[in-house]
Amino acid sequence: MLSKYWVLLLLLITVAIRLPFMIDVKRTGWDERAYAVFAQTLDERGVSGIRQWMHDYPTNESLQKSPLFLRVGFILPAMVFCKIFGSFSVDNIAWLSFASGVALVVLGAHFAEKLAGRKLAMLLGILLITSPLAVGLSRRATQDVFTALILLACLYFFHESWQRRGWIAPTAFGLCLCLALLTKESAFLLYPLMGIAALYYHRGMGLRFSRLSLIAMIAAPVIYILIEIGICGGFTDLAGIYRTYASLQQTLDYTVHYEKGPWFHYFVDLMAIAPLAFVGAIAGLSVPQSDEPTRQARNLALIYLFGGILLFGQLPILNVRLVLFLDTFLRLGCAIGIVYFAGLFGPKLSRSILSVAVCVILISDSFQFYQIFVRNNVYSPTTFLLLRAEGFYDSPR
């Protein structure tokens, strides 16, 4: 019975553990308030409200500091959640982040089961529950966790499109890609990332990509552009907004001071947030594997984790919240490492060693979450703020 309904049990445990952390959170971040305003305006004024923002964007400093208002893939669900809960507030939008965080755990574990079997998937699910970055961002009324969920769903259905024939996986793949683009422009970087993975699927696993999935990959950005053109009223207006947005990333004070740096600083961020899980992942992604499913899971985790960090590290804005979806593959590597090294102690001790290792990582994750997101109340986990929360710099008195 437990084996059959383990995903449901994982969901319930995730909710039970994370729910208390939604209490007494001061959600006063600029992006949080902006999304509440965007959701309310979209509800009251529809597309005309977005077009008014477009008109004001080049001269309105408040809009320029805010998230891009064309990200209707998140604003629309945020509006729905606010209407369900009765008011357009940051607290109600935060529940969308919370639900997305729970779904991210379940989807990540289910993805791992497809790759390497149930044992590894259950272990990954446990490690995902206490991910400091995911738990910290799930408390906020921002789009980060929702975006991570959609990006991971794209990779999941991309994987399914190689494994299964038929129209269901390609259709879901195309819909997720379109939603991802409508949610975050950086989703375009999934294309080169999937291109790298496609080489392994084809040459390393001997699989073929379906024509329907290829059509879905082409149709998704076309539909995205058509929707945005319809919202903006023309391609020229849409291009103008994106040109203005791109230029602002080189002038906004916060972005220039806190969200710039070399691409490899994501490794520093991930190490600072969850050091034991990071070290475990490096070990797990390095060791040889004789078991074919585990070896393939390790290789795909390597491709997605390192390929994703390299590609997303080229963006004009660098913030570890943008690569939250890669945390699944980092922790998959950690799970592989735990199983591998526990197995070196023989069948009698392996289960005990595995249990101890998991408990140590969960305790470390919990401490890191408290240290960074509760005690130091980090809102946007930039490298400087993370290192300051860890004690590398003195906090201002």
N, C-alpha and C positions, 0 to 999 in steps of 0.2 A: 504493500500500500504506500509506504513512504517513498519507495523507488518510483512509483507511478506518478505521484503527485508532488514530486520534489520541487518543481518550479513554483507551484502555488505556495508551498511551504516557504520557499525562499522569498517570495513576494511578501508574505505575512511577517516574516522575521525582519525584513528590510524596513517595512512600515513601522513595526514595533520599536526598532532600534533608533530610527531616524526621527520619528515623530516628535519626541520630547525636545529635539534641538530646534524646532520651529517656534518655540515659545520664547517670548521676550527678546526678539531680534529687532534692533533699531534699524529699520530700512529707510535710510535717508540719502542713499547714493543718488547721484545725478541721473544716471541711466535708469534707475528704478522709477524715479518720479517722471522721467520723460516717457517711459513706456505706458505709465498710467494715463498720462495726458493723451498720448497717441491713441490708445485704446478707446478712451472716452470720445475723442474727436471723431474717430472712425465710426463709432456707433451713432453719434449725433448728426454728423454732417456727411458721412460716407466719403466717396472719392473726392468730392469738392474740398473736403478738409485737407486731404493730402496735397491737392493742387495749390491750395493757399500756402501751405508750408513750402512748396517748391518756389512760389513767388517770393517768399520772405527769406529763403535760405541764404542767398548770397550776402545779405546785410544783417541778418539776425544772429547775434553772437550766441544766444542761448541755443538756438537750433544747431549751430555749427559745433557746439560742444556736446551735443546729444547724439545718440545712435541715429543711423540713417533711417528716415521715416518710410523708405520704400520697402523695408523688410516686413512685408505684410504676412509672410509665412509665420511669423511669431506674433505680430500685432493682432491678427485676427483670432487666433486661439486665446490670446490674453484678453481680448474683448469678450469672448465667450465665457471664460472663467469668471470675469468680473460680473457679467450679467447673471451667471448661475449663483454666485455668492452675494449678489445684491448691491454691490457698489464698486466704483472704479477706484480702487485703492492699491497701493503697492503690496499690501499684505495679501490681497486676493490673487494678485499675479504671482506672488511667491508660491502659492499652492500649485500653480502650473509647473514651476521649477521643481517642486517637491515630487509631483507625480512623474515628471520626466526623469528625475533621478532614480526613482524606484523602477521605472520601466527600463532605464539604462542598465541597471543591475541584472534584471531578468533577461533582457535581450543579449547582454554580454555573455551570460552563463549559457543561454540557449545556443549562441553562436559557437561557443567553445565545445558544446556537446556535438554539434555538427562536424567540428574539426577533429576532435580527439577523443570523444566518448564522454560518458556521464561522470566518471570518477573525477576527471580533471575539471569538468564543467562545474561540479558541485564545489570543488575546492576554489575555483575562480570566483564563483558566486559569493562565497564567504569573504574572500579578500576584497571584493568590490563593495561590499556593504559598508566597510569602514574607511574607504578611500577618503583621505582628508580633503583633497581638492573637490571631489564630487559632493561630499557632505556639506562642505563650506559653501559652495556655489548653489546647492539645492535650497539653501535657506533664503536666497536672494531673489528679488523680482527682476531678474535679468534674463536674457535669452540664452545664456551660455549652456545650461544643461539641456534645454530643449534642442538647441543646435547640435550638441554632442549626440543626442539620441537619434536625430535624423541622419547625421553623417554616418553613424555606426549602422543604422538601418540600410543606408545605401550600400555599404560594404557587405552587409549580410546578404542582401538580395543580389548583389553582384556575385557573391560566392554561390548562391543558390542557382543563378543563371548558368553557371558552369556545370553544376551538378545535376540539374533536372531539365527535362524537356517540357514543352507546353507553354501556355501563355500566362499562367498565374505569376510566376517569379519575374519574368520580364516586365509585366504590367506594374507589379509592386515596385520593382526597381526604378522604372521610369517615373512613377508618381513620387517616390522618395527623392529622386534626383531633382525633380522640379520643385518640390517643397523645400529642399535644402537650398537651392539657388534663391528662392523667394525669401528664405530666412537669413542667409548670410552669403555675401558675394564670394567669400573665400572658398565656398563649396566648389568653385571651378577647379580648384587644385586637386579635387578628387580624381579628375580625369587623368592627369599624368601619374598619380599614385596608382590608379587602377590599371593604367597602361603597364607600369612596372610589374604589378601583380599578375597581369595577363600573361606575361612571358613565362612566369613560373607555372601558372595553371596549365598553359599549353605544353611547355617543354618539360617541366618537372613532374607534372601529374598526368600528362597525356590526355587532357580534356579539350573540348571544343566549345567555343562561345556561340550561342544561338543567334540567328539573324534577328529574331524579335528583340533580343536584349540590345543588339547593336542599334536597331531602330529606336529603342527607348532612350539610349544614350544620346542620339542625335535629336530626338524630338523634345527631350526635357529642356535644353537651353532655348530652343526655338519657342516653346510654349511660355517659358519664363520671360523672354524678351517681349513677346506679344502681350502678355499680361501687364508688364511694366509700362509698355508703350500705351496700352489702353488706360492705365491709371494716370499717366503723365499727360496724355493727350497728343503725343507725338514723339518720334525718335530723337529729334533735336533737343527737346526739353529733357528727356531721359539722359542723353549724353552730357548735357550741360550740368546736371546734378552730380553725375559721377565725376566729371572733371573737377568741379568745385570740391567735392568730398576728397578726392585724391590729393589735391593741392593743399588742403587743410592739414593733412597728416604730416606735413613738413613744417608747419607753423604753430600748431596748437601747443601751448606750454606743457601740458601734462604728457602728451604723446612724445614730445621731443625729449623731455627729461626722464621719463619713466618707461617708455615703451619702444625704445630703440636699443640696438645692440647686435652682436653677431648671432648667427642662426643657432650656434651650439649652446647659447645660454639657456635654451630649453632644458638641456641636460642638467644644468645647475639648478633650475627651478624644480624639476621633478625630484632631484636628489634632496633638495632642501625641504620639500613638502613631505616626502615619504622615503627616508633614507634606506630603511631595511628592505622595503619592497623594491626599491630601485636596484640595490645591490643583488637581491635575490633574482631580479629579472635579468641582470647582466650575466649572472651565473647560469641561469636556466636557458638563456638564449645562446650560450657558448658551448654547453656540454653536448657530446654526441648522443644520438638517439637511434637505437636499433628498431624500436617500434615504429612502423610506418605512419600510422595516423598521428602519433605524437611528433614525429619528425616533420611531417607536413604542417602541423599546427605551429611548430616552432619556426619554421621557415616563413610562413605567412605572417606570423607575429613580428618577425624580424623585418620583413618587407614593409609592413604597414607602420610599425613604430619608427624605424629609422628613416624610411622614405617620407613619412608624414612630417617628421621633425625637420628634415632637410627642406622639403617643399614649403611648409608653412613658415619656416624660418626666413623665407625670402619676402614675406609680406612687409609693408611699410610700418605695420603695427605688430609688435611682438609682446604677447602676453600669454602665459601658460593656459589661461582659460580658453583660448582659441583652439588648443589641442587636447581638450578634455577627453574627446572620443578616443584618443590614443592611449589613455590610461588603461583601457580594457586590455590592450595588447601588452602593455608593460606588466600588468598583473597576471596575464596569461603566462608570460615568461617566468614570472616569479613562481607561479603554481607548478610549472614544469620543473623548475629548479628544486623546489621543495620535494616533489615526488622522486626526482632523480637521486638527490643526496640522501634522502631518508632510506631509499632502497639499497644504498651501499652498506647499511648496517645489518642487512639480513632480514628475513621475514619476522623474526621474533621482536626485534627492536624497531623496525621501520615504522609501524603504526604509532608507537610512542614518540619517536623522533619527529614524525610528521605533525602530530598533535601539538607538541611543544613548540615547533617552529611556527606553526600557524598562530598559536596563542601569543608568542612573542611579537609577531608582526602586527596582530590586531591591537595589542597593547601599545606598540609604538605608533601605529596609525592614530589611535585614540588620543594619545598624548600630543601628537603633532597637530591634530585638529584643534584641540583645546588651546595649545600654545599659539597657533597662528590665527585661527578664526574666532576664538572666543576671548581669550585673554588679551590679545593684541588687536582684535576686531579688524583684521585685514579685509577690506572690501574688494579691492582689485589686486589680485596676487601678482604684482610686478616683482621683478628680481630684487630690487632694492628693499621693498616692503617685506618680502619674505625673509631676506637675510637680516633685516632689522628685527623682525619678530623672533628670529632664532638667536638673537643676541650678538650678531656680528657688528651692529652699530647701536649706539645708545639712542633710545627713544627720546623725543623732545619732552622736557619737563612741563 
